[in-house]
Amino acid sequence: MKILLNCDKLIEMNRLYLLLPIGIIAVSTASIFIKLCDAPVLIIATYRMALASLVLIPFACYEKTWRGFGRNELGWSLLSGLFLSLHFAFWIASLKYTSVASSVVLVTTHPIFVGLGGWLLLGERLGLNLIGGIALSVLGSGLISYGDGSLSEEALMGDGLALLGAMAASGYLLVGRKMRKDRNLISYIFPVYSSAGLILILLSLIFQKHFFGYSSSTYFYLLLLALVPQLIGHTTFNWALKYLPASMVAVTILGEPIGSTILARLILGEGLTVWKILGGISIFSGILIALEKTFRS
C-alpha cells in the first residue's frame, strides 16, 4: 500500500513538473495577444472570459458542477469572479498605457498582497520575511514607476493600473484558496469564470462598449486569449492549487514576466530600460524573500 501511495505521489509530481511550465508559457502569451487587439479594454476582458466559459459548458454539464452548491458557495464564486473580472479589467487597461515588461512585472506582485490579505483578513502572522519582501517590492515598483514617469504620464498611469490588477488578483487567490479545497477543478473554475464573464458583459453594457465591428484579426486574438492563457494557463494554476500551497503556485507565476518580456521583444520590438531591470530584480527578490518559508517547508 505504501509503495502504491508513493507511486501516486510520484505521478502527481511528474504531472506538476510537466504542466506548470506549459501553464507559464501559456499565460506569457496573454499580454502579446492583448497588445495586438484593437478592441476596448472591457471588450477584450469580456471576450476572454465569455469564450472560455462557453468552451467549459460541455465539461460542466458532464461533471454536473451545480451539485452541492449552496447559497454560501454561490456567494464565494461570485466574489471570486468579481475579483477576477476586476483583475483583467485593470491589467488589460495597463497594457494600453505602459510596456509589457512594466505591466507584467507589477501585476505579478500579487503574492505580496496575498500575504497582506492573509494578515488582515485571516489573522496570519506578518513575519519579518513578509515585511522585508514588501519593502523590496515597493522599492522595485518605485524604480519602474520612476523610469516610466520620465517617459510619459501615460506609462505611469499604466503602472498604477497594473498594481490595481495585482490587488484584485490577490482577492481572487484568497477566495480560491478557500474554495479549491472542497471542489474539483471544473466545479471550481466554471462558476468563477462564468461569473467573471457575466460581470464584464454587464460592465461593457453600462459603459456602452460595442461587442461587434472589430477586425477579423482582433477576433482571432480574442479567441486565442480565451484558449491559451485562460483555459490552458490559468486552469493549470488552478489545478495545481490542489497539490501545492497557494504561495508556491504564486511563485511559479513569476515566470510570466520573463516569458512575456522575451515575446514582447521578439514580436513587438519592445526594449528594456535600466529602471525596468533594476525594478524587476527588486520585486522578484522581495517576493522570493517573502515566500522563503514555503521553500523550506
C-alpha positions as a Markdown table, in Angstrom:
| # | Residue | x | y | z |
|---|---|---|---|---|
| 1 | Met | 0.0 | 0.0 | 0.0 |
| 2 | Lys | 2.8 | 2.4 | 0.9 |
| 3 | Ile | 4.5 | 1.6 | -2.4 |
| 4 | Leu | 1.3 | 2.4 | -4.3 |
| 5 | Leu | 0.9 | 5.7 | -2.4 |
| 6 | Asn | 4.5 | 6.7 | -3.2 |
| 7 | Cys | 3.9 | 5.8 | -6.9 |
| 8 | Asp | 0.7 | 8.0 | -7.0 |
| 9 | Lys | 2.7 | 10.9 | -5.4 |
| 10 | Leu | 5.5 | 10.5 | -7.9 |
| 11 | Ile | 3.0 | 10.5 | -10.8 |
| 12 | Glu | 1.4 | 13.7 | -9.5 |
| 13 | Met | 4.8 | 15.4 | -9.0 |
| 14 | Asn | 5.7 | 14.4 | -12.6 |
| 15 | Arg | 2.5 | 16.0 | -13.8 |
| 16 | Leu | 3.3 | 19.2 | -11.9 |
| 17 | Tyr | 6.8 | 19.4 | -13.4 |
| 18 | Leu | 5.3 | 18.8 | -16.9 |
| 19 | Leu | 2.2 | 21.0 | -16.7 |
| 20 | Leu | 3.4 | 24.1 | -14.7 |
| 21 | Pro | 6.0 | 25.1 | -17.4 |
| 22 | Ile | 3.2 | 24.7 | -20.0 |
| 23 | Gly | 1.0 | 27.0 | -17.9 |
| 24 | Ile | 3.7 | 29.6 | -17.6 |
| 25 | Ile | 4.3 | 29.6 | -21.3 |
| 26 | Ala | 0.6 | 29.9 | -21.9 |
| 27 | Val | 0.0 | 32.9 | -19.6 |
| 28 | Ser | 3.0 | 34.6 | -21.1 |
| 29 | Thr | 1.2 | 35.0 | -24.4 |
| 30 | Ala | -1.7 | 37.0 | -22.9 |
| 31 | Ser | 0.0 | 40.4 | -23.0 |
| 32 | Ile | 1.1 | 39.9 | -26.6 |
| 33 | Phe | -2.5 | 38.9 | -27.8 |
| 34 | Ile | -3.9 | 41.9 | -25.9 |
| 35 | Lys | -1.4 | 44.3 | -27.5 |
| 36 | Leu | -2.4 | 43.0 | -30.9 |
| 37 | Cys | -6.1 | 43.6 | -30.4 |
| 38 | Asp | -7.7 | 46.8 | -31.5 |
| 39 | Ala | -10.8 | 46.5 | -29.2 |
| 40 | Pro | -11.5 | 48.5 | -26.0 |
| 41 | Val | -10.3 | 47.1 | -22.6 |
| 42 | Leu | -13.6 | 45.9 | -21.3 |
| 43 | Ile | -14.4 | 44.1 | -24.6 |
| 44 | Ile | -11.1 | 42.3 | -24.6 |
| 45 | Ala | -11.6 | 41.1 | -21.0 |
| 46 | Thr | -15.3 | 40.2 | -21.7 |
| 47 | Tyr | -14.5 | 38.1 | -24.7 |
| 48 | Arg | -11.6 | 36.3 | -22.9 |
| 49 | Met | -13.9 | 35.2 | -20.0 |
| 50 | Ala | -17.1 | 34.7 | -22.0 |
| 51 | Leu | -15.4 | 32.5 | -24.7 |
| 52 | Ala | -13.5 | 30.5 | -22.0 |
| 53 | Ser | -16.8 | 29.9 | -20.1 |
| 54 | Leu | -18.6 | 28.7 | -23.3 |
| 55 | Val | -15.9 | 26.2 | -24.0 |
| 56 | Leu | -16.3 | 24.8 | -20.5 |
| 57 | Ile | -20.1 | 24.3 | -20.7 |
| 58 | Pro | -19.9 | 20.7 | -22.0 |
| 59 | Phe | -17.4 | 19.7 | -19.3 |
| 60 | Ala | -19.5 | 21.5 | -16.6 |
| 61 | Cys | -22.6 | 19.6 | -17.7 |
| 62 | Tyr | -20.8 | 16.3 | -17.7 |
| 63 | Glu | -19.4 | 17.0 | -14.2 |
| 64 | Lys | -22.8 | 18.4 | -13.0 |
| 65 | Thr | -20.9 | 21.2 | -11.3 |
| 66 | Trp | -24.1 | 22.6 | -9.7 |
| 67 | Arg | -24.4 | 19.6 | -7.3 |
| 68 | Gly | -23.7 | 20.5 | -3.7 |
| 69 | Phe | -23.7 | 24.3 | -4.5 |
| 70 | Gly | -25.4 | 26.1 | -1.7 |
| 71 | Arg | -26.1 | 29.8 | -1.3 |
| 72 | Asn | -22.8 | 30.3 | 0.6 |
| 73 | Glu | -20.7 | 28.7 | -2.1 |
| 74 | Leu | -22.5 | 30.7 | -4.8 |
| 75 | Gly | -21.7 | 33.9 | -3.0 |
| 76 | Trp | -18.0 | 32.9 | -2.8 |
| 77 | Ser | -18.0 | 32.1 | -6.5 |
| 78 | Leu | -19.5 | 35.5 | -7.4 |
| 79 | Leu | -16.9 | 37.2 | -5.2 |
| 80 | Ser | -14.1 | 35.3 | -6.8 |
| 81 | Gly | -15.5 | 36.1 | -10.3 |
| 82 | Leu | -15.8 | 39.8 | -9.3 |
| 83 | Phe | -12.1 | 39.9 | -8.3 |
| 84 | Leu | -11.1 | 38.1 | -11.5 |
| 85 | Ser | -13.1 | 40.5 | -13.7 |
| 86 | Leu | -11.5 | 43.5 | -12.0 |
| 87 | His | -8.0 | 41.9 | -12.3 |
| 88 | Phe | -8.4 | 41.6 | -16.0 |
| 89 | Ala | -10.0 | 45.0 | -16.5 |
| 90 | Phe | -7.2 | 46.8 | -14.6 |
| 91 | Trp | -4.4 | 44.8 | -16.1 |
| 92 | Ile | -5.5 | 44.9 | -19.7 |
| 93 | Ala | -6.1 | 48.6 | -19.3 |
| 94 | Ser | -2.5 | 48.9 | -18.1 |
| 95 | Leu | -1.2 | 47.4 | -21.3 |
| 96 | Lys | -2.8 | 50.2 | -23.3 |
| 97 | Tyr | -0.6 | 52.7 | -21.5 |
| 98 | Thr | 2.7 | 51.1 | -20.4 |
| 99 | Ser | 5.1 | 48.4 | -21.7 |
| 100 | Val | 4.6 | 44.7 | -21.5 |
| 101 | Ala | 7.6 | 44.4 | -19.2 |
| 102 | Ser | 6.4 | 47.0 | -16.7 |
| 103 | Ser | 2.9 | 45.7 | -16.7 |
| 104 | Val | 3.5 | 42.1 | -16.1 |
| 105 | Val | 6.2 | 42.7 | -13.5 |
| 106 | Leu | 3.9 | 44.9 | -11.5 |
| 107 | Val | 0.8 | 42.7 | -11.9 |
| 108 | Thr | 2.8 | 39.7 | -10.5 |
| 109 | Thr | 3.3 | 41.4 | -7.2 |
| 110 | His | 0.1 | 39.7 | -6.1 |
| 111 | Pro | 1.9 | 37.3 | -3.7 |
| 112 | Ile | 2.8 | 40.3 | -1.5 |
| 113 | Phe | -0.8 | 41.4 | -1.4 |
| 114 | Val | -1.9 | 37.9 | -0.7 |
| 115 | Gly | 0.4 | 37.9 | 2.3 |
| 116 | Leu | -1.0 | 41.2 | 3.5 |
| 117 | Gly | -4.6 | 40.0 | 2.9 |
| 118 | Gly | -3.8 | 36.8 | 5.0 |
| 119 | Trp | -2.6 | 39.0 | 7.8 |
| 120 | Leu | -5.5 | 41.5 | 7.7 |
| 121 | Leu | -8.4 | 39.1 | 6.9 |
| 122 | Leu | -7.3 | 35.6 | 8.1 |
| 123 | Gly | -5.2 | 36.6 | 11.1 |
| 124 | Glu | -2.0 | 35.1 | 9.7 |
| 125 | Arg | 1.3 | 36.3 | 11.2 |
| 126 | Leu | 3.1 | 39.1 | 9.5 |
| 127 | Gly | 6.7 | 37.9 | 9.8 |
| 128 | Leu | 10.0 | 39.6 | 9.1 |
| 129 | Asn | 10.3 | 37.8 | 5.7 |
| 130 | Leu | 7.0 | 39.3 | 4.5 |
| 131 | Ile | 7.9 | 42.8 | 5.8 |
| 132 | Gly | 11.2 | 42.7 | 4.0 |
| 133 | Gly | 9.6 | 41.3 | 0.9 |
| 134 | Ile | 7.1 | 44.1 | 0.9 |
| 135 | Ala | 9.8 | 46.7 | 1.3 |
| 136 | Leu | 11.8 | 45.3 | -1.7 |
| 137 | Ser | 8.7 | 45.1 | -3.8 |
| 138 | Val | 7.7 | 48.6 | -3.0 |
| 139 | Leu | 11.2 | 49.8 | -3.9 |
| 140 | Gly | 11.1 | 47.8 | -7.2 |
| 141 | Ser | 7.7 | 49.3 | -8.1 |
| 142 | Gly | 9.1 | 52.8 | -7.3 |
| 143 | Leu | 12.0 | 52.2 | -9.6 |
| 144 | Ile | 9.8 | 51.1 | -12.5 |
| 145 | Ser | 7.4 | 53.9 | -11.9 |
| 146 | Tyr | 10.3 | 56.5 | -11.8 |
| 147 | Gly | 11.7 | 55.2 | -15.1 |
| 148 | Asp | 8.3 | 55.1 | -16.8 |
| 149 | Gly | 7.3 | 58.5 | -15.3 |
| 150 | Ser | 10.3 | 60.0 | -17.1 |
| 151 | Leu | 9.0 | 58.6 | -20.4 |
| 152 | Ser | 5.3 | 59.7 | -20.1 |
| 153 | Glu | 2.4 | 60.3 | -17.7 |
| 154 | Glu | 0.5 | 57.6 | -19.6 |
| 155 | Ala | 3.2 | 55.0 | -18.7 |
| 156 | Leu | 3.0 | 56.0 | -15.1 |
| 157 | Met | -0.8 | 55.5 | -15.1 |
| 158 | Gly | -0.4 | 52.1 | -16.7 |
| 159 | Asp | 1.9 | 51.1 | -13.9 |
| 160 | Gly | -0.8 | 52.1 | -11.3 |
| 161 | Leu | -3.4 | 50.1 | -13.2 |
| 162 | Ala | -1.1 | 47.1 | -13.2 |
| 163 | Leu | -0.8 | 47.4 | -9.4 |
| 164 | Leu | -4.6 | 47.6 | -9.0 |
| 165 | Gly | -4.7 | 44.4 | -11.1 |
| 166 | Ala | -2.3 | 42.7 | -8.7 |
| 167 | Met | -4.5 | 43.7 | -5.7 |
| 168 | Ala | -7.6 | 42.3 | -7.5 |
| 169 | Ala | -5.7 | 39.1 | -8.3 |
| 170 | Ser | -4.9 | 38.8 | -4.6 |
| 171 | Gly | -8.6 | 38.8 | -3.7 |
| 172 | Tyr | -9.2 | 36.1 | -6.4 |
| 173 | Leu | -6.4 | 33.9 | -5.0 |
| 174 | Leu | -7.5 | 34.3 | -1.4 |
| 175 | Val | -11.1 | 33.3 | -2.2 |
| 176 | Gly | -9.8 | 30.5 | -4.5 |
| 177 | Arg | -7.6 | 29.2 | -1.6 |
| 178 | Lys | -10.8 | 28.7 | 0.4 |
| 179 | Met | -12.9 | 27.2 | -2.4 |
| 180 | Arg | -10.5 | 24.9 | -4.1 |
| 181 | Lys | -10.1 | 22.7 | -1.0 |
| 182 | Asp | -13.5 | 21.2 | -1.4 |
| 183 | Arg | -14.2 | 21.4 | -5.1 |
| 184 | Asn | -12.8 | 19.6 | -8.1 |
| 185 | Leu | -11.3 | 21.6 | -10.9 |
| 186 | Ile | -14.3 | 22.1 | -13.3 |
| 187 | Ser | -16.8 | 22.7 | -10.5 |
| 188 | Tyr | -14.4 | 25.5 | -9.2 |
| 189 | Ile | -13.4 | 27.2 | -12.4 |
| 190 | Phe | -16.7 | 27.1 | -14.4 |
| 191 | Pro | -18.8 | 29.2 | -11.9 |
| 192 | Val | -15.9 | 31.6 | -11.3 |
| 193 | Tyr | -15.0 | 32.1 | -15.0 |
| 194 | Ser | -18.7 | 32.4 | -15.9 |
| 195 | Ser | -19.5 | 34.9 | -13.1 |
| 196 | Ala | -16.5 | 37.0 | -14.2 |
| 197 | Gly | -17.7 | 36.9 | -17.8 |
| 198 | Leu | -21.2 | 38.0 | -16.8 |
| 199 | Ile | -19.9 | 40.8 | -14.7 |
| 200 | Leu | -17.7 | 42.0 | -17.6 |
| 201 | Ile | -20.7 | 41.8 | -20.0 |
| 202 | Leu | -22.7 | 44.0 | -17.6 |
| 203 | Leu | -19.9 | 46.5 | -17.3 |
| 204 | Ser | -19.5 | 46.6 | -21.1 |
| 205 | Leu | -23.2 | 47.4 | -21.4 |
| 206 | Ile | -23.1 | 50.0 | -18.7 |
| 207 | Phe | -20.2 | 51.8 | -20.4 |
| 208 | Gln | -21.8 | 51.3 | -23.8 |
| 209 | Lys | -18.9 | 49.3 | -25.4 |
| 210 | His | -19.7 | 47.7 | -28.7 |
| 211 | Phe | -19.3 | 43.9 | -28.9 |
| 212 | Phe | -19.0 | 43.7 | -32.7 |
| 213 | Gly | -17.5 | 45.6 | -35.6 |
| 214 | Tyr | -13.8 | 44.8 | -35.0 |
| 215 | Ser | -11.2 | 43.4 | -37.4 |
| 216 | Ser | -11.1 | 39.7 | -38.1 |
| 217 | Ser | -7.5 | 39.6 | -36.7 |
| 218 | Thr | -8.8 | 41.0 | -33.4 |
| 219 | Tyr | -11.4 | 38.3 | -33.1 |
| 220 | Phe | -8.7 | 35.7 | -33.8 |
| 221 | Tyr | -6.5 | 37.1 | -31.0 |
| 222 | Leu | -9.6 | 37.3 | -28.7 |
| 223 | Leu | -10.2 | 33.6 | -29.3 |
| 224 | Leu | -6.5 | 32.7 | -28.7 |
| 225 | Leu | -6.7 | 34.8 | -25.5 |
| 226 | Ala | -9.5 | 32.6 | -24.2 |
| 227 | Leu | -8.0 | 29.3 | -25.3 |
| 228 | Val | -4.3 | 29.7 | -24.5 |
| 229 | Pro | -3.6 | 32.0 | -21.4 |
| 230 | Gln | -7.0 | 31.5 | -19.8 |
| 231 | Leu | -8.1 | 27.8 | -20.4 |
| 232 | Ile | -4.6 | 26.4 | -20.6 |
| 233 | Gly | -2.6 | 28.9 | -18.4 |
| 234 | His | -5.0 | 29.9 | -15.6 |
| 235 | Thr | -6.6 | 26.5 | -15.4 |
| 236 | Thr | -3.3 | 24.8 | -15.0 |
| 237 | Phe | -2.5 | 27.0 | -12.0 |
| 238 | Asn | -6.0 | 26.4 | -10.5 |
| 239 | Trp | -5.4 | 22.7 | -11.0 |
| 240 | Ala | -2.0 | 22.9 | -9.2 |
| 241 | Leu | -3.7 | 24.5 | -6.1 |
| 242 | Lys | -5.0 | 21.1 | -5.2 |
| 243 | Tyr | -1.5 | 19.8 | -4.8 |
| 244 | Leu | 0.7 | 22.8 | -3.9 |
| 245 | Pro | 0.3 | 25.7 | -1.4 |
| 246 | Ala | -1.2 | 28.9 | -3.0 |
| 247 | Ser | 2.1 | 30.7 | -2.2 |
| 248 | Met | 4.1 | 28.1 | -4.2 |
| 249 | Val | 1.8 | 28.4 | -7.2 |
| 250 | Ala | 2.2 | 32.2 | -6.9 |
| 251 | Val | 5.9 | 31.8 | -7.2 |
| 252 | Thr | 5.6 | 29.7 | -10.4 |
| 253 | Ile | 3.6 | 32.6 | -11.9 |
| 254 | Leu | 6.7 | 34.7 | -11.6 |
| 255 | Gly | 7.8 | 33.1 | -14.8 |
| 256 | Glu | 5.2 | 35.0 | -16.7 |
| 257 | Pro | 7.1 | 38.4 | -16.8 |
| 258 | Ile | 10.2 | 36.6 | -18.2 |
| 259 | Gly | 8.3 | 34.9 | -20.9 |
| 260 | Ser | 6.2 | 38.0 | -21.7 |
| 261 | Thr | 9.2 | 40.2 | -21.9 |
| 262 | Ile | 11.0 | 37.9 | -24.3 |
| 263 | Leu | 7.9 | 37.6 | -26.5 |
| 264 | Ala | 7.4 | 41.4 | -26.4 |
| 265 | Arg | 11.0 | 41.9 | -27.5 |
| 266 | Leu | 10.7 | 39.3 | -30.4 |
| 267 | Ile | 7.2 | 40.2 | -31.6 |
| 268 | Leu | 6.5 | 43.8 | -30.6 |
| 269 | Gly | 10.1 | 45.1 | -30.6 |
| 270 | Glu | 9.8 | 46.5 | -27.1 |
| 271 | Gly | 13.1 | 47.1 | -25.3 |
| 272 | Leu | 14.2 | 47.1 | -21.6 |
| 273 | Thr | 15.4 | 50.1 | -19.6 |
| 274 | Val | 17.8 | 50.1 | -16.7 |
| 275 | Trp | 14.9 | 51.1 | -14.4 |
| 276 | Lys | 12.8 | 48.1 | -15.5 |
| 277 | Ile | 15.6 | 45.7 | -15.0 |
| 278 | Leu | 16.5 | 47.0 | -11.5 |
| 279 | Gly | 12.9 | 47.3 | -10.5 |
| 280 | Gly | 12.1 | 43.7 | -11.7 |
| 281 | Ile | 15.1 | 42.3 | -9.8 |
| 282 | Ser | 14.0 | 44.1 | -6.6 |
| 283 | Ile | 10.4 | 42.9 | -7.0 |
| 284 | Phe | 11.4 | 39.3 | -7.7 |
| 285 | Ser | 13.8 | 39.3 | -4.7 |
| 286 | Gly | 11.1 | 40.7 | -2.5 |
| 287 | Ile | 8.6 | 38.1 | -3.4 |
| 288 | Leu | 11.1 | 35.2 | -3.0 |
| 289 | Ile | 12.2 | 36.5 | 0.4 |
| 290 | Ala | 8.5 | 36.8 | 1.5 |
| 291 | Leu | 7.9 | 33.2 | 0.4 |
| 292 | Glu | 11.2 | 31.8 | 1.7 |
| 293 | Lys | 9.4 | 29.6 | 4.4 |
| 294 | Thr | 7.4 | 27.9 | 1.7 |
| 295 | Phe | 10.6 | 26.6 | 0.1 |
| 296 | Arg | 12.0 | 25.4 | 3.5 |
| 297 | Ser | 8.8 | 23.6 | 4.4 |
